[in-house]
Amino acid sequence: MKTILIVEDERAISQVLKAYLQKANFQTEQVFNGHEAMGAFEASNPALVLLDVMLPGKDGWTILREIRQQSSCPVIMLTALGDVNYRLTGLNDGADDYISKPFVADEVIARVQAVLRRTEVDEETIKRFGKLHIDPVSHRVTVNQKDVELTPRDLSLLLFLANHPNQTFSRDQLIEHVWGWEYEGSDRAVDLAIKRLRKSLSEWPESEGEIKTLRGLGYQFSVYKK
């Protein structure tokens, strides 16, 4: 049974959410101030967090950033602040959804279930190499929760290498699989693409992996920690 962490200082709202979530077959943990949120998060290992913005002690924006520093656990923000700028703040900081108060409890449950379904699909498709995450479906690459912008060719090269971790490929093999045999340019294009990839992934810790050059053999997407 999945656990939902409710971080909400208004006890009446928290109790309503708890009752509806339990009716929908979720376990719940409740926290009523910002200072206790991270301790409860680490202790309960929730499947999702319902996080109020205006909390005593520590606000929801700060808690969201702290969660994102260590986890991709889905977070739905709850707040009476309905301005679009507040929504953008939450979404840009890594929130998965945003619900304005007052809300209907049934809608919250529907949003929770929708986010969890989406997350479960993502978990099946995303390739994770420590802090480097590669989503071959959405073509999204992140390092430490930050988006990495890649050209279509560089992304294709990274996807191919990531599908074959710790295997070595020559320039000719990479051209065949990524550029295609109809490609008539220089094999130096591979070297340049690898150089760009390394620069784009510069924040990926070397302790977790790297794109390695094996002299006389080719290139390898070396993974040390998944």
Backbone as CSV, one residue per row, in Angstrom:
resi,resn,N_x,N_y,N_z,CA_x,CA_y,CA_z,C_x,C_y,C_z
1,MET,0.843,-1.190,0.000,0.000,0.000,0.000,0.886,1.251,0.000
2,LYS,0.598,2.170,-0.901,1.415,3.377,-1.037,1.127,4.365,0.092
3,THR,2.194,5.056,0.516,2.074,6.056,1.572,2.090,7.454,0.971
4,ILE,1.139,8.292,1.413,1.090,9.694,1.008,1.427,10.544,2.230
5,LEU,2.418,11.416,2.096,2.791,12.330,3.169,2.021,13.638,2.990
6,ILE,1.239,14.007,4.007,0.459,15.249,3.982,1.170,16.279,4.846
7,VAL,1.662,17.348,4.222,2.309,18.435,4.959,1.378,19.636,4.881
8,GLU,0.572,19.811,5.923,-0.497,20.820,5.921,-0.740,21.280,7.354
9,ASP,-0.654,22.603,7.609,-0.782,23.092,8.977,-2.228,23.244,9.427
10,GLU,-3.160,23.329,8.494,-4.572,23.405,8.880,-5.083,21.990,9.133
11,ARG,-5.289,21.684,10.416,-5.590,20.305,10.797,-6.903,19.795,10.202
12,ALA,-7.879,20.665,10.063,-9.158,20.225,9.491,-8.969,19.762,8.054
13,ILE,-8.183,20.523,7.276,-7.913,20.137,5.885,-7.107,18.842,5.845
14,SER,-6.104,18.758,6.715,-5.269,17.556,6.751,-6.095,16.318,7.082
15,GLN,-7.031,16.453,8.024,-7.855,15.307,8.403,-8.788,14.886,7.274
16,VAL,-9.334,15.862,6.532,-10.186,15.527,5.392,-9.381,14.773,4.336
17,LEU,-8.180,15.296,4.026,-7.324,14.623,3.042,-6.972,13.212,3.507
18,LYS,-6.657,13.066,4.775,-6.328,11.747,5.313,-7.485,10.778,5.120
19,ALA,-8.700,11.220,5.455,-9.869,10.347,5.347,-10.120,9.914,3.908
20,TYR,-10.021,10.852,2.974,-10.268,10.523,1.569,-9.158,9.632,1.010
21,LEU,-7.933,9.887,1.395,-6.819,9.065,0.911,-6.920,7.640,1.440
22,GLN,-7.256,7.500,2.689,-7.403,6.163,3.255,-8.571,5.415,2.616
23,LYS,-9.640,6.138,2.293,-10.771,5.533,1.590,-10.340,5.027,0.211
24,ALA,-9.331,5.718,-0.391,-8.816,5.320,-1.704,-7.671,4.311,-1.582
25,ASN,-7.532,3.726,-0.386,-6.550,2.661,-0.131,-5.100,3.146,-0.115
26,PHE,-4.883,4.346,0.391,-3.529,4.844,0.640,-3.280,4.873,2.143
27,GLN,-2.035,4.638,2.530,-1.604,4.942,3.887,-1.243,6.419,3.939
28,THR,-1.312,7.011,5.115,-0.994,8.436,5.224,-0.079,8.709,6.408
29,GLU,0.740,9.731,6.236,1.514,10.321,7.321,1.206,11.808,7.316
30,GLN,1.070,12.399,8.506,0.706,13.815,8.600,1.790,14.610,9.320
31,VAL,2.066,15.796,8.785,2.976,16.749,9.407,2.289,18.099,9.377
32,PHE,2.405,18.865,10.475,1.651,20.113,10.593,2.524,21.370,10.610
33,ASN,3.845,21.200,10.417,4.717,22.375,10.302,5.915,22.045,9.421
34,GLY,6.547,23.101,8.921,7.619,22.910,7.963,8.872,22.267,8.527
35,HIS,9.151,22.505,9.815,10.385,21.975,10.404,10.412,20.452,10.429
36,GLU,9.240,19.816,10.546,9.186,18.363,10.677,9.042,17.651,9.334
37,ALA,8.906,18.421,8.255,8.567,17.815,6.966,9.649,16.872,6.455
38,MET,10.907,17.312,6.459,11.960,16.480,5.876,12.219,15.227,6.714
39,GLY,12.122,15.360,8.022,12.285,14.179,8.870,11.221,13.140,8.585
40,ALA,9.971,13.609,8.418,8.875,12.690,8.093,9.057,12.107,6.699
41,PHE,9.545,12.930,5.762,9.766,12.449,4.395,10.792,11.314,4.385
42,GLU,11.897,11.511,5.077,12.952,10.495,5.094,12.520,9.245,5.847
43,ALA,11.712,9.418,6.873,11.285,8.268,7.677,10.206,7.438,6.989
44,SER,9.304,8.105,6.266,8.144,7.386,5.698,8.362,6.916,4.265
45,ASN,9.362,7.493,3.572,9.624,7.131,2.173,8.323,7.103,1.363
46,PRO,7.632,8.235,1.262,6.302,8.248,0.650,6.337,8.051,-0.861
47,ALA,5.200,7.622,-1.404,5.060,7.527,-2.856,4.765,8.897,-3.449
48,LEU,4.220,9.801,-2.618,3.863,11.146,-3.085,3.708,12.050,-1.869
49,VAL,3.976,13.349,-2.078,3.827,14.339,-1.004,2.783,15.368,-1.413
50,LEU,1.805,15.614,-0.530,0.889,16.746,-0.657,1.457,17.848,0.225
51,LEU,1.908,18.942,-0.386,2.715,19.935,0.319,2.075,21.313,0.263
52,ASP,1.672,21.824,1.443,1.140,23.177,1.537,2.286,24.176,1.373
53,VAL,1.988,25.326,0.816,3.019,26.355,0.616,3.242,27.157,1.886
54,MET,2.171,27.680,2.485,2.283,28.543,3.661,2.279,27.697,4.918
55,LEU,3.470,27.439,5.458,3.617,26.595,6.639,4.398,27.340,7.716
56,PRO,4.106,27.066,8.979,4.934,27.642,10.040,6.302,26.974,10.080
57,GLY,7.317,27.770,10.338,8.662,27.231,10.487,9.479,27.218,9.216
58,LYS,8.939,26.645,8.160,9.641,26.546,6.874,8.588,26.435,5.789
59,ASP,8.692,27.265,4.748,7.628,27.267,3.739,7.767,26.107,2.760
60,GLY,6.701,25.887,1.998,6.660,24.758,1.075,7.677,24.841,-0.041
61,TRP,8.001,26.062,-0.509,9.000,26.195,-1.573,10.341,25.628,-1.109
62,THR,10.721,25.977,0.146,12.000,25.503,0.689,11.992,23.985,0.827
63,ILE,10.895,23.439,1.323,10.795,21.985,1.485,10.862,21.289,0.128
64,LEU,10.187,21.858,-0.867,10.222,21.272,-2.214,11.653,21.210,-2.731
65,ARG,12.391,22.293,-2.580,13.780,22.294,-3.048,14.624,21.262,-2.300
66,GLU,14.375,21.112,-1.000,15.132,20.127,-0.222,14.802,18.699,-0.668
67,ILE,13.524,18.448,-0.975,13.142,17.132,-1.487,13.844,16.859,-2.810
68,ARG,13.851,17.862,-3.690,14.440,17.679,-5.017,15.949,17.484,-4.981
69,GLN,16.593,17.906,-3.916,18.032,17.692,-3.791,18.373,16.230,-3.555
70,GLN,17.393,15.446,-3.126,17.689,14.051,-2.812,16.728,13.039,-3.419
71,SER,15.639,13.511,-4.047,14.629,12.549,-4.499,13.810,13.115,-5.648
72,SER,13.311,12.216,-6.488,12.368,12.588,-7.552,10.937,12.219,-7.166
73,CYS,10.699,11.982,-5.871,9.359,11.663,-5.383,8.373,12.725,-5.850
74,PRO,7.226,12.334,-6.418,6.264,13.333,-6.893,5.710,14.181,-5.754
75,VAL,5.540,15.475,-6.049,5.043,16.445,-5.070,3.907,17.241,-5.698
76,ILE,2.780,17.318,-5.000,1.664,18.172,-5.415,1.567,19.319,-4.408
77,MET,1.658,20.543,-4.899,1.581,21.717,-4.036,0.119,22.063,-3.748
78,LEU,-0.156,22.434,-2.492,-1.485,22.868,-2.066,-1.362,24.285,-1.520
79,THR,-2.145,25.219,-2.044,-2.026,26.581,-1.545,-3.245,27.413,-1.885
80,ALA,-3.474,28.436,-1.048,-4.533,29.398,-1.311,-4.046,30.494,-2.245
81,LEU,-2.756,30.475,-2.565,-2.182,31.491,-3.445,-2.423,31.076,-4.888
82,GLY,-3.417,31.699,-5.520,-3.842,31.245,-6.840,-3.182,31.948,-8.001
83,ASP,-2.318,32.944,-7.731,-1.687,33.692,-8.814,-0.845,32.771,-9.681
84,VAL,-0.851,33.008,-11.004,-0.121,32.149,-11.928,1.368,32.118,-11.626
85,ASN,1.921,33.209,-11.089,3.355,33.232,-10.785,3.712,32.230,-9.695
86,TYR,2.797,32.021,-8.739,3.053,31.031,-7.704,3.025,29.623,-8.293
87,ARG,2.110,29.408,-9.229,2.076,28.100,-9.892,3.392,27.847,-10.625
88,LEU,3.864,28.858,-11.348,5.102,28.709,-12.103,6.286,28.468,-11.181
89,THR,6.297,29.134,-10.031,7.378,28.919,-9.074,7.437,27.458,-8.650
90,GLY,6.276,26.910,-8.292,6.245,25.514,-7.866,6.640,24.558,-8.968
91,LEU,6.096,24.752,-10.152,6.393,23.845,-11.261,7.842,23.952,-11.690
92,ASN,8.392,25.165,-11.709,9.788,25.344,-12.096,10.742,24.769,-11.056
93,ASP,10.323,24.712,-9.805,11.169,24.143,-8.755,11.028,22.631,-8.654
94,GLY,10.183,22.040,-9.501,10.109,20.585,-9.543,8.824,19.976,-9.044
95,ALA,7.792,20.794,-8.785,6.500,20.227,-8.389,5.867,19.503,-9.574
96,ASP,5.115,18.448,-9.267,4.479,17.663,-10.327,3.062,18.142,-10.636
97,ASP,2.454,18.839,-9.696,1.113,19.388,-9.919,0.888,20.470,-8.875
98,TYR,-0.206,21.211,-9.045,-0.474,22.382,-8.222,-1.976,22.518,-8.081
99,ILE,-2.472,22.524,-6.842,-3.909,22.626,-6.599,-4.179,23.823,-5.698
100,SER,-5.053,24.697,-6.146,-5.395,25.885,-5.371,-6.535,25.599,-4.402
101,LYS,-6.448,26.174,-3.208,-7.537,26.101,-2.241,-8.542,27.216,-2.549
102,PRO,-9.832,26.999,-2.253,-10.417,25.748,-1.735,-10.527,24.709,-2.834
103,PHE,-10.389,23.458,-2.461,-10.470,22.389,-3.452,-11.464,21.332,-3.003
104,VAL,-11.889,20.521,-3.925,-12.755,19.377,-3.634,-11.854,18.173,-3.381
105,ALA,-12.063,17.495,-2.265,-11.173,16.393,-1.885,-11.128,15.307,-2.957
106,ASP,-12.245,15.049,-3.612,-12.260,14.031,-4.669,-11.312,14.410,-5.810
107,GLU,-11.219,15.714,-6.099,-10.302,16.154,-7.152,-8.849,15.906,-6.747
108,VAL,-8.537,16.143,-5.479,-7.180,15.895,-4.995,-6.823,14.426,-5.167
109,ILE,-7.741,13.550,-4.805,-7.489,12.115,-4.950,-7.265,11.762,-6.417
110,ALA,-8.078,12.334,-7.304,-7.918,12.068,-8.737,-6.554,12.559,-9.221
111,ARG,-6.134,13.726,-8.742,-4.822,14.257,-9.146,-3.698,13.371,-8.611
112,VAL,-3.824,12.927,-7.378,-2.817,12.025,-6.790,-2.688,10.764,-7.636
113,GLN,-3.800,10.160,-7.973,-3.777,8.920,-8.758,-3.192,9.150,-10.149
114,ALA,-3.515,10.301,-10.752,-2.998,10.607,-12.087,-1.486,10.803,-12.054
115,VAL,-0.991,11.534,-11.058,0.453,11.756,-10.944,1.180,10.443,-10.685
116,LEU,0.610,9.589,-9.841,1.243,8.299,-9.553,1.275,7.410,-10.795
117,ARG,0.201,7.418,-11.585,0.204,6.625,-12.825,1.300,7.119,-13.763
118,ARG,1.395,8.433,-13.904,2.411,9.000,-14.781,3.809,8.675,-14.275
119,THR,3.991,8.736,-12.976,5.295,8.447,-12.387,5.677,6.988,-12.586
120,GLU,4.705,6.093,-12.455,4.993,4.667,-12.639,5.435,4.376,-14.060
121,VAL,4.820,5.033,-15.034,5.251,4.877,-16.430,6.657,5.410,-16.607
122,ASP,6.915,6.594,-16.013,8.250,7.188,-16.110,9.302,6.280,-15.516
123,GLU,8.971,5.658,-14.368,9.944,4.795,-13.700,10.323,3.611,-14.583
124,GLU,9.404,3.168,-15.412,9.687,2.022,-16.272,10.548,2.393,-17.472
125,THR,10.482,3.649,-17.890,11.171,4.033,-19.120,12.461,4.799,-18.882
126,ILE,12.547,5.544,-17.800,13.721,6.389,-17.578,14.930,5.541,-17.220
127,LYS,16.039,5.822,-17.882,17.308,5.184,-17.558,18.021,6.062,-16.535
128,ARG,18.438,5.460,-15.432,19.049,6.214,-14.347,20.476,5.741,-14.129
129,PHE,21.389,6.687,-14.194,22.799,6.407,-13.950,23.275,7.402,-12.889
130,GLY,22.935,7.092,-11.632,23.222,8.046,-10.570,22.391,9.302,-10.773
131,LYS,23.037,10.446,-10.841,22.338,11.721,-10.996,21.970,12.005,-12.452
132,LEU,22.432,11.183,-13.382,22.083,11.329,-14.791,20.854,10.487,-15.098
133,HIS,19.794,11.153,-15.556,18.554,10.473,-15.930,18.267,10.753,-17.403
134,ILE,17.945,9.700,-18.142,17.672,9.811,-19.572,16.313,9.202,-19.855
135,ASP,15.406,10.015,-20.376,14.063,9.541,-20.716,13.970,9.402,-22.233
136,PRO,14.019,8.168,-22.741,13.987,7.973,-24.201,12.634,8.265,-24.825
137,VAL,11.567,8.348,-24.009,10.242,8.623,-24.548,10.038,10.118,-24.772
138,SER,10.327,10.907,-23.738,10.168,12.363,-23.860,11.424,13.046,-24.390
139,HIS,12.501,12.256,-24.562,13.785,12.796,-25.026,14.314,13.865,-24.064
140,ARG,14.118,13.623,-22.779,14.570,14.559,-21.756,15.772,13.974,-21.031
141,VAL,16.792,14.801,-20.850,18.000,14.408,-20.135,18.192,15.384,-18.979
142,THR,18.418,14.851,-17.777,18.682,15.707,-16.634,19.905,15.211,-15.877
143,VAL,20.610,16.141,-15.270,21.697,15.828,-14.349,21.399,16.564,-13.057
144,ASN,21.233,15.794,-11.984,20.924,16.390,-10.680,19.666,17.257,-10.771
145,GLN,18.649,16.755,-11.460,17.334,17.394,-11.620,17.351,18.603,-12.552
146,LYS,18.483,18.903,-13.190,18.570,20.040,-14.107,18.534,19.543,-15.550
147,ASP,17.708,20.168,-16.372,17.609,19.771,-17.769,18.910,20.038,-18.508
148,VAL,19.275,19.089,-19.374,20.459,19.206,-20.225,19.985,19.383,-21.664
149,GLU,20.365,20.486,-22.293,19.971,20.759,-23.668,20.966,20.106,-24.630
150,LEU,20.457,19.270,-25.545,21.298,18.563,-26.509,20.727,18.740,-27.909
151,THR,21.607,18.723,-28.900,21.142,18.712,-30.282,20.529,17.342,-30.560
152,PRO,19.664,17.223,-31.557,19.062,15.918,-31.865,20.109,14.826,-32.113
153,ARG,21.198,15.166,-32.817,22.231,14.164,-33.094,22.952,13.748,-31.823
154,ASP,23.292,14.732,-30.977,23.985,14.402,-29.740,23.081,13.572,-28.825
155,LEU,21.788,13.882,-28.820,20.847,13.093,-28.028,20.772,11.665,-28.545
156,SER,20.737,11.491,-29.851,20.709,10.144,-30.440,21.961,9.356,-30.055
157,LEU,23.096,10.036,-30.067,24.347,9.378,-29.690,24.313,8.960,-28.226
158,LEU,23.851,9.868,-27.363,23.777,9.543,-25.938,22.814,8.387,-25.687
159,LEU,21.659,8.402,-26.352,20.696,7.317,-26.171,21.286,5.976,-26.593
160,PHE,22.014,5.966,-27.712,22.613,4.719,-28.170,23.638,4.215,-27.157
161,LEU,24.514,5.098,-26.701,25.542,4.689,-25.740,24.920,4.230,-24.424
162,ALA,23.883,4.955,-23.975,23.246,4.595,-22.709,22.513,3.262,-22.792
163,ASN,22.091,2.877,-23.984,21.458,1.569,-24.181,22.471,0.436,-24.158
164,HIS,23.758,0.793,-24.229,24.820,-0.227,-24.239,25.924,0.172,-23.263
165,PRO,25.588,0.289,-21.972,26.601,0.730,-21.006,27.774,-0.240,-20.925
166,ASN,28.954,0.335,-20.741,30.203,-0.424,-20.561,30.585,-1.257,-21.786
167,GLN,30.036,-0.883,-22.956,30.459,-1.503,-24.209,31.234,-0.475,-25.036
168,THR,32.228,-0.945,-25.759,33.083,-0.047,-26.536,32.685,-0.076,-28.001
169,PHE,32.601,1.126,-28.606,32.228,1.246,-30.009,33.248,2.111,-30.743
170,SER,33.659,1.636,-31.908,34.570,2.413,-32.739,33.812,3.562,-33.392
171,ARG,34.560,4.480,-34.012,33.901,5.567,-34.731,33.004,5.020,-35.834
172,ASP,33.490,4.029,-36.573,32.699,3.468,-37.675,31.405,2.847,-37.165
173,GLN,31.475,2.177,-36.036,30.268,1.562,-35.484,29.259,2.625,-35.046
174,LEU,29.748,3.700,-34.448,28.854,4.767,-34.019,28.228,5.479,-35.214
175,ILE,29.019,5.673,-36.261,28.468,6.280,-37.479,27.371,5.388,-38.054
176,GLU,27.615,4.090,-38.081,26.619,3.153,-38.618,25.319,3.223,-37.829
177,HIS,25.413,3.225,-36.482,24.219,3.137,-35.650,23.532,4.479,-35.432
178,VAL,24.290,5.570,-35.437,23.720,6.877,-35.093,23.557,7.772,-36.313
179,TRP,24.601,7.840,-37.142,24.553,8.709,-38.329,23.925,7.989,-39.522
180,GLY,24.161,6.671,-39.595,23.673,5.885,-40.722,24.742,5.799,-41.809
181,TRP,24.730,4.689,-42.548,25.772,4.467,-43.555,25.690,5.453,-44.715
182,GLU,24.551,6.125,-44.880,24.455,7.113,-45.955,25.240,8.375,-45.626
183,TYR,25.699,8.493,-44.379,26.472,9.657,-43.973,27.794,9.690,-44.739
184,GLU,28.108,10.823,-45.325,29.304,10.936,-46.166,30.345,11.886,-45.583
185,GLY,30.137,12.360,-44.357,31.091,13.279,-43.751,32.244,12.558,-43.084
186,SER,33.067,13.326,-42.400,34.248,12.784,-41.720,33.862,12.096,-40.423
187,ASP,34.652,11.078,-40.038,34.398,10.425,-38.757,34.791,11.319,-37.588
188,ARG,35.390,12.459,-37.891,35.677,13.444,-36.849,34.383,13.960,-36.220
189,ALA,33.275,13.821,-36.924,31.993,14.240,-36.368,31.694,13.495,-35.070
190,VAL,32.136,12.247,-34.974,31.938,11.473,-33.755,32.719,12.103,-32.609
191,ASP,33.995,12.435,-32.866,34.830,13.043,-31.828,34.224,14.351,-31.328
192,LEU,33.733,15.159,-32.253,33.153,16.443,-31.880,31.868,16.263,-31.074
193,ALA,31.057,15.271,-31.465,29.818,15.009,-30.729,30.119,14.511,-29.318
194,ILE,31.117,13.657,-29.182,31.520,13.165,-27.866,32.011,14.323,-27.005
195,LYS,32.781,15.217,-27.601,33.285,16.380,-26.865,32.128,17.249,-26.365
196,ARG,31.119,17.456,-27.217,29.958,18.251,-26.799,29.179,17.547,-25.688
197,LEU,29.032,16.230,-25.810,28.316,15.485,-24.781,29.019,15.596,-23.429
198,ARG,30.320,15.453,-23.436,31.067,15.548,-22.174,30.878,16.921,-21.527
199,LYS,30.878,17.957,-22.359,30.674,19.304,-21.837,29.259,19.455,-21.275
200,SER,28.275,18.917,-21.989,26.886,19.023,-21.547,26.642,18.246,-20.260
201,LEU,27.381,17.154,-20.075,27.207,16.302,-18.891,28.270,16.564,-17.837
202,SER,28.848,17.754,-17.860,29.980,18.064,-16.975,29.629,17.963,-15.490
203,GLU,28.350,18.130,-15.144,27.956,18.048,-13.734,27.634,16.618,-13.293
204,TRP,27.699,15.665,-14.214,27.529,14.260,-13.844,28.768,13.820,-13.078
205,PRO,28.642,13.397,-11.818,29.824,13.037,-11.028,30.643,11.924,-11.668
206,GLU,31.959,12.117,-11.712,32.836,11.104,-12.302,32.793,9.793,-11.528
207,SER,32.388,9.860,-10.269,32.277,8.636,-9.469,31.129,7.751,-9.927
208,GLU,30.184,8.329,-10.711,29.023,7.570,-11.175,29.197,7.051,-12.591
209,GLY,29.950,7.782,-13.414,30.150,7.339,-14.788,30.804,8.406,-15.631
210,GLU,31.109,8.040,-16.874,31.735,8.969,-17.814,31.688,8.373,-19.219
211,ILE,31.878,9.224,-20.203,32.069,8.748,-21.575,33.573,8.658,-21.780
212,LYS,34.050,7.437,-21.834,35.490,7.185,-21.796,36.046,6.948,-23.198
213,THR,37.253,7.444,-23.436,37.978,7.164,-24.671,38.929,6.004,-24.433
214,LEU,38.813,4.958,-25.232,39.761,3.844,-25.164,40.636,3.935,-26.402
215,ARG,41.857,4.350,-26.194,42.762,4.634,-27.300,42.881,3.448,-28.253
216,GLY,42.646,3.725,-29.527,42.739,2.701,-30.552,41.505,1.820,-30.668
217,LEU,40.548,1.975,-29.759,39.359,1.134,-29.773,38.081,1.934,-30.027
218,GLY,37.932,3.065,-29.351,36.725,3.868,-29.558,36.242,4.489,-28.269
219,TYR,34.925,4.540,-28.110,34.319,5.215,-26.965,33.424,4.252,-26.195
220,GLN,33.312,4.540,-24.896,32.515,3.686,-24.021,31.739,4.549,-23.025
221,PHE,30.453,4.239,-22.872,29.628,4.868,-21.847,29.834,4.033,-20.572
222,SER,30.788,4.451,-19.748,31.174,3.670,-18.584,30.323,4.074,-17.387
223,VAL,29.721,3.080,-16.749,28.844,3.333,-15.626,29.436,2.646,-14.392
224,TYR,29.605,3.430,-13.323,30.167,2.900,-12.098,29.119,2.760,-11.008
225,LYS,28.012,3.553,-11.120,26.984,3.531,-10.093,25.653,3.886,-10.728
226,LYS,24.685,2.998,-10.640,23.341,3.275,-11.182,22.456,3.853,-10.104
